Amino acid sequence: MADLIEAGRFAELDIENLVEEVRDLSKRERDRLLSSLRLIGHHLLKWDY
């Protein structure tokens, strides 16, 4: 799909699959962010006490 987007052949894209991929990516990125924030909070608490 990346090749189709790069080539500008948007009419040939599988839109349903593309939407699903974007949603999965955003969920993974959100989960990684929350995990990193928890880890930072944990380290700050250990440092403080």
Secondary structure, DSSP 8 states (H G I E B T S, - for coil): -HHHHHHT-GGGS-HHHHHHHHHHHHHHHHHHHHHHHHHHHHHHHHHH-
